[in-house]
Amino acid sequence: MAKGQSRSSNQLVVQQAASAMNQLKYEVAQQLGIQIPQDGYYGYMATRDTGAIGGHITRRLVEIAEQQLAQRF
């Protein structure tokens, strides 16, 4: 990132991964039994639910990265 530029924490570094990340979000929510709002507005969801989705996504991403690293080295 160039000097003087900042990036919001919820923007993807690799924009091409947007659809895969969205799919992962829906998969994790389904596994947890949480219904994601059709209109995309999360204001009606409990913080506990959105946090659970985010936490599980993070764990899955770390797991995927570790598997890829293990195959690489």
N, C-alpha and C positions, 0 to 999 in steps of 0.2 A: 504494500500500500504506500502510495506516495506521501511524502512529508506534508503535513497540514490536512490530510484527509482523514476522516473518521468513518467508521462503519457501525451501524446499529447492530446490537447483539442478535437481533432476530432476522438479519439478512444472511442469506446463504453465501458462503465463499465461492462455491461452485454453482452457478445459476442453473446449469443443466441438471442438477440433482433435485430440482424443485418438485417434480412429479413423484419421484421415488420417496422423498421426504413426506410428501402429503399422503402417499399410500401407506407408509410406515405408521403415520399418525393414526390413520383409520384402523389399521390392523391392531395396533396396541390398544386403542380405545375399545375395539370389539372384544379383545381378549380380557379386558378389565370389566366388560359389561357396561361401558359408558357410551351413551348416545351423543355423537357430535352434532351440534345444531346444523340444520340444512342451510340456513341463511348465513352461516359463517360468523354469527355474533355469539361470542362466548360470555357475554355479560350476565347471562342467566345461569351459567354453570357455577357450581361450587368451586372455590379455589382448591379445595382438596382434590377434586376430580381433575382439573387442568394440571395441577402439580403432579398427580399420579401419572398422567399421560406423559408429561415432559420427562419425569424421572425414568420411566420405563423406556422411552425413546432414547435417552442418553445411555442407559445401560446396553440397549441393543446396538447402538452405534459403536460403543466401545468394544463390544463383543465382535462385531463385524470387522472392525479395524484390527483387533488382536488376531483374528483368524487370518486376515490378509497378510499381516506381518509374519505370522508363523509359516505361511506358505512361501513367503518371499525369502526368508532367511533359513 
